[in-house]
Amino acid sequence: MSLINLSIDCVVLGFDEDQKLKVLLIRKFVNEKNDFQFALPGDLLGLDEDLLSGGKRILKSLTSLEDIYLKQFYTFGNPDRTKQNKDQSWLNMYRKKPNERVITVGYIALVKMEDYTPQPSSFAIDAQWVELDKVSCDLAFDHNEILDKGIKYLRKELDHQLISNLLPSRFTLSQLQKLYEILLDEKLDKRNFRKNVSKDNLLVKTDEKQKGVAHKPAHLYTYKS
Amino acid sequence: MSLINLSIDCVVLGFDEDQKLKVLLIRKFVNEKNDFQFALPGDLLGLDEDLLSGGKRILKSLTSLEDIYLKQFYTFGNPDRTKQNKDQSWLNMYRKKPNERVITVGYIALVKMEDYTPQPSSFAIDAQWVELDKVSCDLAFDHNEILDKGIKYLRKELDHQLISNLLPSRFTLSQLQKLYEILLDEKLDKRNFRKNVSKDNLLVKTDEKQKGVAHKPAHLYTYKS
């Protein structure tokens, strides 16, 4: 017999052209004295629910965010991942059997922050965008590890399906480079960046140019369909 | 309440320099008339077992293979993945509650076939290497889908940790190219291949050259440590 609880945790990263990358965290009370804890939005999967639908339902139920492209990136199964003291109080309030094992599947999303306004509900008392380098606290369970693994996945993949919705339908190569610099958290050399983009052969140069700029307008590009 | 069975399925790919890529399949009886079915080696996770240890234990228990680098690649959670008619008979023989949902975590490995001799045990009556393009039958459960996803993962990643154990400690660029061609299942252009290898900057040219060859001996390379 190996019946196990299964949950979904969502690493939702928010992008804002002029800002740093942020992660969507919920805050939840861990006892009746209103002490709280931050966590990734996550909850148990329904008994007949598939993973992706479960992830979408859970994300919506805790933060109100919907219509988001979620991608599975890793499953976390340490038998002790919910056994730490810091988590026992919340588990005792919200789970019938707080000692049962929970394995969790991590999903990741990348969104334009301006398109979504998180609203907390269910056991989330707050849902907010937090700058990655300000996530210094202990999150619930193993959520610091899940967040780290999600960021590494994102930086390794830079999956076009994940990032294309961060860009307008037509964009300049400078906009694209800026996006990569924010996601990778490093400055890129302009010449090398353009050489690599042209080698990847995923973009089409359109006939259009930037409008309303003081400098020489740059060409606009779009992803090949 | 969302208690779910959790299993691990292993996509173990075997490589043999002169051959095609092969996958390790087990054969299992599905009824008392000795009708059988092929499947990836997989079984339920123990209640307190972590995912990777479980994968190693299960692989060993069904095929005798051990000391293998297994890497998690995807989790399969379709609620109907064990509900097809073709699987009911086996489930009725081997599971106390054949209707309970099972979510499975896929692990992948790449090995030199010559280093491992599979020996069936437990409910496996046979464990054998099968050429990928000869896997034309319906495997158990959703194992055809898991195998496809594993192959795609391998081809997308070509993870150096996964492939470096397929090579001797020193190898020629031609050996490396041949390995990539087998893994990717396509011919590669020699000049482009070498350009990309040198750009990746992961190899070191040693002072040694091939020995005992009739043609001009090629330089030997090794991975940077």
Chai-1 contact restraints between the chains, C-beta under 6 A:
chainA,res_idxA,chainB,res_idxB,connection_type,confidence,min_distance_angstrom,max_distance_angstrom,comment,restraint_id
A,S2,B,N5,contact,1.0,0.0,6.0,A-B,restraint_1
A,S2,B,L44,contact,1.0,0.0,6.0,A-B,restraint_2
A,S2,B,L45,contact,1.0,0.0,6.0,A-B,restraint_3
A,S2,B,L47,contact,1.0,0.0,6.0,A-B,restraint_4
A,L3,B,L3,contact,1.0,0.0,6.0,A-B,restraint_5
A,I4,B,L6,contact,1.0,0.0,6.0,A-B,restraint_6
A,N5,B,S2,contact,1.0,0.0,6.0,A-B,restraint_7
A,L6,B,I4,contact,1.0,0.0,6.0,A-B,restraint_8
A,L6,B,I103,contact,1.0,0.0,6.0,A-B,restraint_9
A,L44,B,S2,contact,1.0,0.0,6.0,A-B,restraint_10
A,L45,B,S2,contact,1.0,0.0,6.0,A-B,restraint_11
A,L47,B,S2,contact,1.0,0.0,6.0,A-B,restraint_12
A,D48,B,P79,contact,1.0,0.0,6.0,A-B,restraint_13
A,D50,B,G77,contact,1.0,0.0,6.0,A-B,restraint_14
A,D50,B,N78,contact,1.0,0.0,6.0,A-B,restraint_15
A,D50,B,P79,contact,1.0,0.0,6.0,A-B,restraint_16
A,L51,B,G77,contact,1.0,0.0,6.0,A-B,restraint_17
A,T75,B,T75,contact,1.0,0.0,6.0,A-B,restraint_18
A,T75,B,V105,contact,1.0,0.0,6.0,A-B,restraint_19
A,G77,B,D50,contact,1.0,0.0,6.0,A-B,restraint_20
A,G77,B,L51,contact,1.0,0.0,6.0,A-B,restraint_21
A,N78,B,D50,contact,1.0,0.0,6.0,A-B,restraint_22
A,P79,B,D48,contact,1.0,0.0,6.0,A-B,restraint_23
A,P79,B,D50,contact,1.0,0.0,6.0,A-B,restraint_24
A,V105,B,T75,contact,1.0,0.0,6.0,A-B,restraint_25
